[in-house]
Amino acid sequence: MKQIIIFFAIAALFAACGGNNTSDDGPKTPPKSMIADPVEDDGKGVGEIKEVKLNNPLVASMVEKGKSIYEMKCAACHKLTDQRVVGPGWAGLTEKRKPEWIMNMITNVEVMLAEDPTAQALLEECLVRMPNQNMSIGDARDVLEFMYSIDGKEVGE
Ligand code: HEC
């Protein structure tokens, strides 16, 4: 008898926690008219940079300049391996992201962190907002050239 009472007590407990699945007020998704049209993510990020012309082979003077900018402004948070410090390591970056995305991330980081889904995912992972580095588009282009050299692209004269 005691077991039966305990059984019912437990059953009642589960019933109480089970939520209210019996009420049926239809699907919970809002009507279609309330959902904003999803914007197609073209992987180029948000910002001024729409199209980047790549050099093949890379331009040695740009790689050099990009490297010194990296050492001055980026090395505190970014390694050249795939190891994360504050921000993600840069190894393999040019294979993962489009050049336009990388340059928009460098020159327009606040907007990228607010609007670009890939940048937002990185922020969730790193938990630190990359600060605006006041980078000109020209400087960002040199850093991009340097990034391709890290990933083993050939550097010319
Ligand atoms: C204070 C630390 C810090 C500095 C300095 C910094 N970054 Fe970042 N960076 C981050 C963090 C953190 C992220 C990841 C996104 C986030 O959480 O904001 C990031 C992300 C990036 C990404 C995207 C990486 C990926 O895996 O897609 C690029 C590109 C980048 N930074 C370039 C630069 C460049 C270029 C500089 C130097 C001019 C620089 N960063 C300086 C912290 C920094």
Residues whose N, C-alpha, C, O or C-beta is under 5 A from the ligand:
A	BS01	HEC	K73 C74 C77 V86 G87 P88 G89 I102 M105 I106 A119 L122 L123 C126 L127 V128 R129 M130 Q133 V143
